[in-house]
Amino acid sequence: MSIPTKGAVLQWIADNPALTSKRDIAKAFGIKGAARIDLKRLLKELEEEGHLTKRKRSYEDPNRLPPVSILKPAGVDADGDLFLAPADWKGDGPEPRILYIPKDGDPDIGPADRLLVRLTEVEGEDHTHEGRLIRRIGTGPRRTIGVFRVGTEGGRLLPVDKGVDREWVIGAGDTGGARDGELVEAEVGRGRTRMGLPRAKIVTRLGDPGAAKAVSLIAIHQHGLRDAFPEEAVAEAEAAQPPTLGNRTDLRDLPLITIDPSDARDHDDACCAAPDDDPSNPGGHVLWVAIADVAAYVRPSSALDREARERGNSTYFPDRVVPMLPDALSGDLCSLHEGVERACIAVRIVIDAEGEKRSQAFHRGLMRSPAALHYEEVQAAIDGAPTERTAPHLGTLRALYAAYGALKEARTRRAPLDLDLPERKIALSDAGEVTSVAFKDRLDAHRLIEEFMILANVAAAEELERRRTPLLYRVHEEPPEDKLDSLRETAKASGFSLPKGQVMRPALLNGLLHAAAETDLSELISMSTLRAMTQAYYAPQNLGHFGLALRAYGHFTSPIRRYADLIVHRALITAHGWGDDGLSPWDLEHLEATAKAISEAERRSMVAERDTNDRYLAAFLADRIGAEVTGRISGVQSFGAFVRLDDTGADGLIPVRSLGAEFFRHDRDAQTLTGTDSGIEIGLGQRVTVRLAEAAPVTGGLVVELLGIEGEPLRRTARRPAKTGKVGFKKRNLRKAPRKRR
């Protein structure tokens, strides 16, 4: 019986990738008995020569993929198609390129997923295989941010997440050259040591965690924000050209001014107004809202588009911004700078004297803003103190405020949720150190722009519905009953009430907010109401906007920093037939997936921004350890109570272990902690005095020590001895704080 040549065996394996065991090969060549020993020797030689790879009981050509393989995502191409790659390629040739063919019901694929895929070889395409998902089998190594501490054999990774006390062991060969105390990024979940501690491997050194600029850097890496643009996307942005009039509507004579924060990094909206001269609309107004035409530069399925969709939105930190678009667009061609021609999509809206919208008309235009103003100088001009910058535009500003007066009346009738929470502003020095923390003033100039943008967003949604064009809605569903019950408990504990048994509308919540508005509990009730709300999100289905009391609402006004607005712009382009840069077939097919992806990106950015502010506040307060400050109980958990400090708005934790030796019973419904010996009750809304005990800038953690409640000093008690009476003072109801009226 002759043994086949090596070439014949290799050809068989190539032609029959599903029949690669030694038994299959022997059967194919009719090899039996003792001849199997010679076949085993031949296969061993092919393995040693690198022609074959032995996997369990089969042999495979290392340059060919088996029909069922473990793959990983390898990116999306210009057409929006997802490609896969082998999870562990060992071949000598080029890595196979696999086109993923999804089917209905397949899950969304994440960048770290590992997939079991059935493959089909193809020829004459830009890919070697097509793959269909069998199942998702897990993810790659998870990454985390921490501080590296050198040990005898490698070291430890200390977490930067608040409330996480886990450590990871770093092997001597896995330190990546990191120095003691450095901030690092590491892959975790790489097995455990003999002592049961998890292992990690350092993959990136990020520098000194105490450096001022490291604060936002931690959040960027911790939450997986994309802070570097691919070269292809940058090249597309830098190749963009200034707009020309062409078929656009000429809006260059309109006094479209921008009104933004004084430190605004981009200007994506401009507006103007004038009295309506139509006799049928006495006292009415004509409003124009012009928005940067980002769709003219970010074309569907381009590198810029893929990157913008991946980012979902811009993320703003006190010291930097992680933009959705490269600066060549966000800071230049798509920013409505003063005195330069810019492409825009504008809407002309007519309202009546009561602020009700009568009509709308959209235009793809070319504009030139005569002024870039900021909120404070606009408000000062209206209040009688114009400057050289604002004086020439007083006519436009007065017309804007007149239109805003009408819109305010319409808003009052609509009765949206009237939450007006103070916003913190963290000021930094040039070196990145926190110099001050203050609450921003809320001016009519802010509210004016807000009302104009809401009106434009409503107009966009209604226009697209009228033209039967798909879009992404901004959805805000009504709060769930369990959260409303929790809000009712908080209201009751604070001396207020929220009716039950009625259809929940924003007006009912406004009754609670207005009742608390003139008391010291105003911020607590506002924060509790906010916590009761559902998270707003994007969807291709119109489910209404509860908070704004609107039937249909879409985001149209910020395409520089929100991908949802770019989709709405493309929908308007398609609906009006303005060009070939509207909604692509891929956009339409993946509208649901896009909505989910950008909603998740938005939540990721919000958490990153909040964590960064917490770290800056902890750094600001680190020099004030030991100081006594006042605040209000803003949250109660079994492990302690949270205090919102008056001067900075920072949240500090009172650990229950710091309250003394007695046991504190947690009432989840009433949101209280009650001492079983002393009867002391800690509840939402109470005014407290605390001492700053710990501030950890790396994690953003802030720990405080409770000194007094409602003006009375805290009297800690020792554990009650057996068979003796209670010690401490008599139980009092400290939960119901007196209402103070101004």
C-alpha positions in Angstrom: 0.0 0.0 0.0 1.6 3.3 -1.1 1.6 6.4 1.0 0.5 9.6 -0.8 2.9 12.4 -1.5 3.0 15.4 0.8 1.6 17.5 -2.1 -1.4 15.1 -2.5 -2.2 15.3 1.2 -2.0 19.1 1.2 -4.3 19.3 -1.9 -6.8 17.0 -0.2 -6.9 19.1 2.9 -7.3 22.2 0.8 -10.2 20.7 -1.2 -11.9 19.2 1.9 -11.5 21.6 4.8 -14.3 19.8 6.8 -12.5 16.4 6.6 -9.1 17.0 8.1 -8.7 14.4 10.9 -6.1 11.7 10.4 -8.9 9.2 10.1 -10.6 11.2 7.3 -7.2 11.5 5.4 -6.5 7.7 5.8 -10.0 6.8 4.5 -9.6 9.1 1.5 -6.3 7.5 0.4 -7.4 3.9 1.4 -4.7 3.6 4.1 -5.2 0.8 6.6 -3.4 -1.2 9.2 0.3 -0.6 9.8 0.4 2.0 6.9 -1.3 4.4 9.3 2.0 4.7 11.2 3.7 6.0 8.0 0.8 8.4 7.4 1.2 9.7 11.0 4.9 10.3 10.3 4.2 12.2 7.1 1.6 14.4 8.8 4.1 15.1 11.6 6.7 16.2 9.0 4.2 18.5 7.3 3.4 20.0 10.7 7.1 20.6 11.6 7.6 22.2 8.1 4.8 24.6 8.9 2.4 23.4 6.2 -0.2 22.1 8.6 -1.4 23.0 12.1 -2.7 20.3 14.4 -5.8 21.2 16.2 -7.1 18.6 18.6 -7.6 15.5 16.3 -7.5 17.3 12.9 -4.9 18.9 10.6 -5.6 22.2 9.0 -3.8 24.3 6.4 -2.6 27.4 8.4 -3.2 29.5 5.3 -6.8 28.4 5.0 -9.7 29.0 7.3 -11.9 26.1 8.4 -15.6 26.3 7.4 -16.5 27.2 11.0 -14.1 29.7 12.6 -13.8 32.0 15.5 -13.6 35.6 14.2 -13.4 39.2 15.5 -14.8 42.5 14.0 -12.3 44.2 11.7 -14.1 47.4 10.8 -16.7 48.9 8.5 -16.0 49.9 4.9 -17.2 52.9 3.0 -20.5 51.2 2.1 -21.2 50.4 5.8 -20.5 46.7 5.5 -18.9 45.0 8.5 -15.8 42.9 7.9 -14.4 40.2 10.1 -10.9 38.8 10.7 -9.6 35.6 12.2 -9.2 35.8 16.0 -5.8 34.1 15.8 -4.3 34.1 12.3 -1.1 32.0 12.0 -0.8 31.7 8.2 2.1 33.0 6.1 -0.1 34.7 3.6 -2.3 37.7 3.9 -5.0 37.6 6.5 -8.4 36.6 5.0 -11.0 39.3 4.6 -14.5 38.1 5.6 -17.7 40.0 4.7 -20.3 39.6 7.5 -23.7 38.7 6.1 -26.2 39.4 8.9 -29.7 38.0 9.1 -32.8 39.1 10.9 -32.5 38.5 14.7 -28.7 38.7 14.8 -27.4 40.7 17.7 -25.5 43.9 17.4 -21.7 43.2 17.1 -19.3 45.1 19.4 -15.7 45.8 18.7 -14.5 43.3 21.4 -16.9 40.5 20.5 -15.7 37.0 19.5 -17.9 35.2 17.0 -18.4 31.7 15.9 -19.1 32.0 12.1 -19.9 29.7 9.2 -17.7 30.6 6.2 -18.2 30.3 2.5 -15.3 31.0 0.1 -15.9 33.5 -2.7 -13.9 34.5 -5.8 -13.7 37.7 -7.8 -14.6 40.0 -4.8 -12.7 42.3 -2.5 -13.0 39.7 0.2 -12.1 36.0 0.4 -15.1 34.7 2.4 -18.6 35.5 3.4 -19.6 34.7 7.0 -22.9 34.0 8.7 -23.1 34.2 12.5 -23.7 30.9 14.4 -23.4 32.5 17.8 -21.5 35.2 19.8 -19.2 33.3 22.1 -17.7 36.1 24.3 -15.5 39.2 24.2 -11.8 39.9 24.1 -9.9 41.1 27.1 -11.6 44.0 28.9 -9.6 47.1 29.5 -9.5 49.4 32.6 -7.6 52.4 33.8 -5.6 52.3 37.1 -2.5 53.4 39.0 0.5 51.0 38.8 2.3 50.2 42.0 5.6 48.4 41.8 6.0 45.1 43.7 8.6 42.4 44.2 7.5 40.5 41.1 5.8 43.0 38.9 3.3 44.9 40.9 -0.4 45.8 41.4 -3.0 47.8 39.5 -5.1 50.1 41.7 -8.5 51.1 40.3 -9.5 54.7 39.6 -13.3 53.9 39.7 -15.1 55.3 42.7 -16.3 52.5 45.0 -14.2 49.8 43.5 -11.7 48.2 45.9 -10.5 45.3 43.6 -6.8 45.2 42.7 -5.1 43.3 39.9 -1.7 41.5 40.0 0.7 42.6 37.2 3.3 40.0 36.3 6.9 40.9 35.9 6.7 40.5 32.2 3.4 42.4 31.9 4.3 45.9 33.3 5.0 47.4 29.9 7.8 49.4 31.4 5.5 51.4 33.7 6.9 53.3 36.6 5.6 53.3 40.2 2.6 55.6 40.5 2.0 56.0 36.8 -1.5 56.0 35.3 -1.9 53.1 33.0 -4.4 51.2 30.8 -4.4 47.5 31.3 -6.1 44.4 29.9 -7.9 42.6 32.8 -9.6 39.2 33.1 -6.4 37.3 32.2 -6.8 34.5 34.8 -6.0 34.5 38.5 -3.0 34.0 40.8 -2.7 31.1 43.3 -4.2 33.5 45.9 -7.2 34.0 43.7 -6.4 37.6 42.7 -7.1 38.5 39.1 -4.3 39.2 36.7 -3.8 42.1 34.3 -1.4 43.3 31.7 -0.4 46.9 31.1 -0.9 48.0 27.5 -0.6 51.8 27.6 1.3 54.2 29.9 -0.7 57.4 30.4 1.6 59.4 32.7 1.3 61.1 36.0 -2.2 60.7 37.5 -1.7 63.8 39.6 -1.2 66.0 36.5 -4.1 68.4 35.9 -4.5 67.3 32.3 -4.8 63.7 33.4 -8.3 64.2 34.8 -10.2 64.2 31.5 -7.6 61.7 30.0 -8.8 59.2 32.6 -12.4 59.6 31.5 -11.5 59.3 27.8 -9.7 56.0 28.3 -12.0 54.7 31.0 -15.1 55.1 28.9 -13.6 54.2 25.5 -14.0 57.6 23.9 -12.3 58.0 20.5 -9.9 61.0 20.9 -7.9 60.5 17.7 -9.3 60.6 14.2 -8.3 58.1 11.5 -6.0 59.6 8.9 -8.6 59.0 6.2 -11.2 61.1 8.0 -8.8 63.9 8.7 -7.8 63.9 5.0 -11.4 64.2 4.0 -12.0 67.1 6.4 -8.9 69.0 5.3 -9.8 68.6 1.6 -13.2 70.3 2.1 -13.8 73.6 0.3 -15.7 76.7 1.3 -19.3 76.8 0.0 -20.5 78.6 -3.1 -24.0 79.8 -3.8 -24.9 77.5 -6.6 -28.5 76.3 -6.2 -28.6 77.5 -2.6 -31.0 80.2 -1.3 -29.1 83.4 -0.8 -29.6 84.3 2.9 -26.5 86.5 3.2 -28.6 89.7 3.8 -30.4 88.2 6.8 -29.1 89.4 10.2 -28.5 85.8 11.4 -26.5 86.3 14.6 -25.0 83.5 16.8 -25.5 83.7 20.5 -23.3 81.2 22.5 -21.3 80.9 25.7 -18.3 83.2 25.8 -16.0 80.2 25.6 -17.9 78.4 22.8 -15.8 76.1 20.7 -18.1 76.1 17.7 -21.2 77.9 16.4 -23.7 75.7 14.7 -26.9 77.8 15.0 -27.8 81.4 14.2 -31.2 83.2 14.4 -33.0 86.5 13.7 -36.6 87.7 13.9 -38.9 90.5 12.6 -42.5 91.5 13.0 -44.8 89.8 10.5 -46.2 92.3 8.0 -49.0 89.9 6.9 -52.3 91.7 7.8 -53.8 88.3 8.6 -51.3 87.8 11.5 -51.5 90.9 13.6 -48.8 91.0 16.3 -47.1 87.9 14.8 -43.5 87.3 14.2 -41.3 85.8 11.5 -38.3 83.8 12.9 -35.3 82.4 11.1 -33.1 79.7 12.5 -30.1 78.7 10.4 -28.0 75.6 11.2 -24.6 74.7 9.8 -25.0 72.4 6.7 -22.8 69.6 8.0 -24.3 67.1 5.5 -22.6 69.0 2.7 -19.2 67.9 4.0 -20.0 64.6 5.8 -21.3 62.4 3.1 -23.0 59.0 3.7 -20.6 56.1 4.2 -17.5 58.3 4.0 -14.7 57.9 6.5 -15.9 61.1 8.2 -19.4 59.6 8.4 -18.3 56.3 9.8 -16.2 58.0 12.5 -19.0 60.5 13.4 -21.5 57.7 13.8 -19.1 55.8 15.9 -18.6 58.8 18.2 -22.3 59.7 18.2 -21.7 63.1 19.7 -19.0 65.5 21.0 -18.0 65.1 24.6 -17.2 68.3 26.6 -14.8 68.5 29.6 -13.6 71.6 31.5 -10.2 71.4 29.8 -10.9 69.9 26.4 -13.5 68.7 23.9 -13.6 65.3 22.2 -15.3 66.4 19.0 -17.6 64.4 16.7 -15.9 66.0 13.7 -12.3 67.0 13.0 -11.4 70.7 13.7 -11.2 71.5 10.0 -15.0 71.2 10.0 -16.2 71.7 13.6 -14.0 74.7 14.2 -13.9 76.1 10.7 -16.1 75.3 7.6 -19.1 74.0 9.6 -18.9 76.8 12.2 -21.0 79.9 11.5 -18.2 82.4 12.2 -18.8 86.1 12.0 -18.4 87.8 8.6 -17.7 84.7 6.5 -19.9 82.8 4.1 -21.2 79.4 5.4 -23.5 76.7 4.0 -26.6 76.3 6.1 -30.0 74.7 6.3 -32.5 77.3 7.5 -36.1 77.3 8.5 -38.4 80.3 8.3 -41.2 80.0 10.9 -44.2 82.2 11.3 -45.8 82.5 14.7 -48.9 84.4 15.9 -49.1 86.9 18.7 -49.7 84.0 21.2 -46.6 82.2 20.1 -48.4 79.4 18.1 -46.7 78.2 15.0 -48.6 79.1 11.8 -46.2 77.9 9.1 -42.7 76.8 8.3 -40.5 76.6 5.2 -37.0 75.0 5.0 -34.2 76.3 2.7 -30.7 75.1 1.9 -28.9 78.3 1.8 -25.7 80.4 2.0 -25.5 82.8 5.0 -23.1 85.4 6.4 -23.4 86.1 10.2 -23.0 89.8 11.0 -22.1 89.1 14.7 -21.0 86.3 17.0 -22.3 87.3 20.5 -22.3 85.7 23.9 -25.2 85.4 26.3 -24.0 87.9 28.9 -23.4 90.7 26.5 -26.8 90.1 24.7 -28.6 90.2 28.1 -26.7 93.4 29.1 -27.7 95.1 25.8 -31.4 94.3 26.3 -31.1 95.5 30.0 -29.9 98.9 28.8 -26.1 98.5 28.7 -25.1 97.9 25.0 -21.5 97.8 24.0 -19.7 98.6 20.8 -20.2 94.9 19.8 -23.9 94.7 20.5 -25.1 98.3 19.8 -25.2 97.8 16.0 -27.5 94.8 16.5 -30.0 96.2 19.0 -32.8 96.1 16.4 -32.3 92.4 15.8 -31.9 91.6 19.5 -35.2 93.5 20.4 -37.0 91.6 17.6 -35.7 88.3 19.0 -36.8 89.2 22.5 -40.3 90.2 21.2 -40.7 86.9 19.5 -39.4 85.1 22.6 -42.1 86.9 24.7 -44.8 85.3 22.5 -43.1 81.9 22.6 -43.0 82.1 26.4 -46.8 82.5 26.4 -47.2 79.4 24.3 -44.8 77.5 26.5 -46.9 78.4 29.6 -50.0 77.0 27.9 -48.2 73.8 26.9 -46.8 73.4 30.4 -43.6 71.4 29.8 -41.7 70.1 32.8 -40.3 73.2 34.5 -37.0 72.0 35.7 -34.4 74.8 36.0 -31.5 73.2 37.8 -28.4 75.2 38.5 -25.4 74.3 36.2 -21.9 74.2 37.6 -19.0 75.9 35.9 -15.5 74.7 36.7 -12.9 77.3 35.9 -9.3 76.2 35.2 -6.0 78.0 35.1 -3.7 77.7 32.0 -1.9 74.9 33.8 -5.2 73.0 34.2 -5.7 73.6 38.0 -9.2 74.3 39.3 -9.4 78.0 40.2 -13.1 78.2 41.1 -16.4 76.4 41.1 -19.5 78.4 40.6 -23.1 78.1 39.5 -23.9 79.6 36.1 -26.4 82.4 35.9 -29.6 81.5 34.0 -30.5 84.5 31.8 -33.4 85.2 29.5 -30.8 85.1 26.7 -30.3 81.4 27.5 -34.0 80.7 27.5 -34.5 82.7 24.3 -32.1 80.5 22.3 -33.5 77.4 24.0 -37.0 78.2 22.9 -35.9 79.0 19.3 -34.1 75.7 19.1 -37.0 73.7 20.4 -39.3 75.4 17.9 -36.9 74.6 15.0 -36.6 71.0 16.2 -40.4 70.6 16.3 -40.6 72.2 12.8 -38.1 69.7 11.4 -40.0 66.7 12.9 -43.4 67.9 11.6 -42.0 68.8 8.2 -40.5 65.3 7.7 -43.7 63.6 9.0 -45.7 65.7 6.5 -43.4 64.6 3.7 -43.4 61.0 4.9 -39.6 60.9 5.2 -38.0 58.6 7.9 -36.1 60.4 10.7 -34.7 59.9 14.2 -37.0 61.3 16.9 -35.9 62.4 20.3 -38.0 60.3 22.5 -38.7 61.0 26.2 -41.3 58.5 27.7 -43.3 59.3 30.8 -41.8 58.2 34.1 -42.5 54.7 35.4 -44.9 54.3 38.3 -42.2 52.9 40.7 -40.1 56.1 40.3 -43.2 58.3 40.7 -43.9 56.4 44.0 -40.4 57.2 45.1 -40.8 60.8 44.2 -44.1 60.9 46.2 -42.3 59.5 49.3 -39.6 62.2 48.9 -42.3 64.9 48.5 -44.2 63.6 51.5 -41.1 63.5 53.7 -40.4 67.1 52.7 -43.9 68.4 53.5 -45.3 68.4 50.0 -47.6 66.1 48.0 -47.9 64.7 44.5 -51.4 63.5 43.4 -51.8 59.9 42.6 -54.4 58.2 40.4 -54.3 60.7 37.6 -52.8 60.5 34.2 -49.3 61.8 34.7 -48.6 65.0 32.9 -45.7 67.5 33.3 -48.2 70.1 34.7 -48.7 67.8 37.8 -45.0 67.6 38.4 -44.8 71.4 37.9 -47.3 71.8 40.8 -44.8 70.0 43.1 -41.8 72.0 41.7 -43.6 75.3 42.2 -44.7 74.5 45.7 -41.1 73.9 46.6 -39.7 76.8 44.6 -39.8 79.3 47.5 -38.3 76.9 50.1 -34.8 75.6 51.0 -36.0 72.3 49.6 -36.3 73.5 46.0 -33.1 71.9 44.7 -33.8 68.6 46.5 -37.3 68.4 44.9 -35.9 69.3 41.5 -33.2 66.7 41.7 -35.7 64.1 42.9 -38.0 64.9 40.0 -35.1 64.6 37.6 -34.2 61.2 39.0 -37.8 60.1 38.4 -37.6 60.8 34.7 -36.7 58.2 32.1 -33.6 58.6 30.0 -34.3 60.4 26.7 -33.1 58.4 23.6 -33.3 58.3 19.8 -35.7 56.2 17.9 -37.1 56.0 14.3 -40.6 55.6 16.0 -42.4 58.7 17.3 -43.2 58.0 21.0 -43.5 61.7 22.0 -41.5 63.9 24.4 -43.0 63.9 27.9 -40.7 66.5 29.4 -41.3 69.1 26.7 -45.0 68.1 26.4 -44.5 67.7 22.6 -46.1 65.2 20.2 -43.2 65.1 17.8 -39.7 66.2 18.4 -36.4 65.6 16.5 -32.9 67.0 16.9 -32.1 69.4 14.0 -30.1 72.2 15.6 -26.6 70.8 16.4 -25.2 68.6 13.6 -21.6 69.6 14.4 -21.8 67.8 17.7 -24.7 65.3 17.4 -25.1 62.6 14.8 -28.8 62.4 15.2 -29.1 66.0 13.9 -27.0 65.0 10.8 -29.5 62.2 10.1 -32.4 64.8 10.3 -30.5 67.1 7.9 -30.1 64.3 5.4 -33.8 63.5 5.8 -34.6 67.1 5.0 -32.3 67.0 1.9 -34.0 63.9 0.7 -37.5 65.2 1.4 -36.8 68.4 -0.5 -34.7 66.9 -3.3 -31.8 69.2 -2.6 -29.0 66.9 -3.7 -27.5 63.4 -3.6 -26.2 63.8 0.0 -29.4 63.0 1.7 -30.4 59.7 3.4 -28.5 56.8 1.8 -30.1 53.3 1.4 -27.7 52.2 4.2 -28.9 55.0 6.5 -32.5 53.9 6.0 -31.7 50.2 6.5 -29.8 50.8 9.7 -31.9 53.6 11.2 -32.8 51.5 14.2 -29.2 50.4 14.8 -28.0 54.0 14.4 -30.5 55.2 17.0 -29.4 52.6 19.5 -25.7 53.2 18.9 -25.9 57.0 19.3 -28.2 56.7 22.3 -25.5 54.5 24.0 -22.8 56.9 22.9 -24.7 59.8 24.5 -25.0 58.0 27.8 -21.3 57.1 27.7 -20.4 60.8 27.2 -22.7 61.9 30.0 -21.1 59.5 32.5 -17.6 60.5 31.3 -18.4 64.2 31.8 -19.9 63.6 35.2 -16.9 61.5 36.4 -14.5 64.2 35.2 -16.4 66.9 37.0 -16.3 64.8 40.2 -12.5 64.4 39.9 -12.0 68.1 39.4 -14.2 68.9 42.4 -12.3 66.4 44.5 -9.0 68.0 43.4 -10.4 71.5 44.2 -11.5 70.3 47.7 -8.3 68.3 48.5 -6.7 71.4 50.0 -9.6 72.0 52.3 -9.6 68.7 54.2 -10.7 69.3 57.8 -12.9 72.3 56.8 -16.5 72.5 58.0 -19.1 73.1 55.3 -22.9 72.9 55.0 -25.1 71.0 52.6 -28.2 69.0 52.3 -28.9 65.2 52.3 -29.4 64.3 48.6 -29.5 60.5 48.8 -29.7 57.7 51.3 -28.4 54.1 50.9 -27.7 51.3 53.3 -24.0 52.1 53.3 -24.4 55.8 54.0 -25.9 59.1 53.0 -24.9 61.6 50.3 -24.6 65.3 50.9 -24.7 67.9 48.2 -22.4 70.7 49.4 -23.7 74.2 49.2 -20.7 76.1 47.8 -19.6 73.7 45.1 -22.5 71.3 44.4 -20.1 68.4 45.0 -21.6 65.2 46.4 -19.9 63.8 49.5 -20.5 60.4 51.2 -21.2 60.0 54.9 -20.3 56.3 55.4 -22.6 54.7 57.9 -19.6 53.3 59.7 -18.6 56.9 60.6 -21.8 57.5 62.5 -20.9 55.6 65.6 -21.0 52.1 67.0 -24.8 51.7 66.8 -26.7 50.0 64.0 -28.5 52.2 61.4 -31.6 50.7 59.8 -32.2 51.6 56.2 -35.8 52.3 55.0 -35.6 52.2 51.2 -39.1 53.6 50.7 -38.8 56.5 53.1 -35.1 56.9 52.2 -33.9 57.2 55.8 -31.2 55.8 58.1 -32.4 55.4 61.7 -30.1 54.7 64.6 -31.4 51.8 66.6 -30.0 53.1 69.9 -30.1 56.9 69.6 -33.2 57.2 67.4 -31.3 59.6 65.2 -32.9 59.8 61.7 -31.1 60.9 58.6 -33.4 61.6 55.7 -33.6 63.4 52.3 -33.6 67.2 52.4 -32.1 67.7 55.9 -29.7 70.5 56.3 -26.4 69.2 57.7 -23.0 70.4 58.7 -20.1 68.2 57.7 -16.3 68.1 57.9 -14.3 67.2 54.7 -12.5 64.0 55.6 -11.2 62.6 52.3 -10.8 63.8 48.7 -9.4 61.5 46.1 -8.9 63.3 42.8 -7.9 60.1 40.9 -11.3 58.5 41.7 -13.4 61.6 42.3 -14.4 60.2 45.7 -15.3 62.6 48.5 -15.9 61.5 52.1 -17.4 63.7 54.7 -18.0 63.4 58.5 -21.4 64.3 59.8 -21.3 67.0 62.5 -24.8 68.2 62.9 -28.4 67.9 61.6 -30.8 70.8 61.2 -28.6 73.0 63.4 -28.2 70.5 66.2 -24.8 68.8 66.9 -24.7 65.0 66.2 -24.4 63.0 69.4 -22.8 59.7 68.6 -23.5 56.8 71.0 -21.6 53.8 72.0 -23.1 50.3 71.4 -25.8 49.8 74.0 -24.6 47.5 76.8 -26.6 44.3 77.4 -29.7 44.6 79.7 -29.5 48.4 80.0 -31.7 51.2 78.8 -31.2 53.2 75.7 -28.6 55.9 75.6 -28.6 59.0 73.5 -31.4 61.5 72.9 -35.0 60.9 72.3 -36.2 60.0 68.8 -37.3 63.0 66.8 -38.7 63.4 63.4 -35.8 65.3 61.6 -37.0 64.2 58.2 -39.7 66.9 57.8 -37.7 70.0 57.4 -39.6 73.3 58.0 -40.6 75.1 54.8 -39.0 78.5 54.5 -40.6 81.1 52.3 -39.0 84.2 51.0 
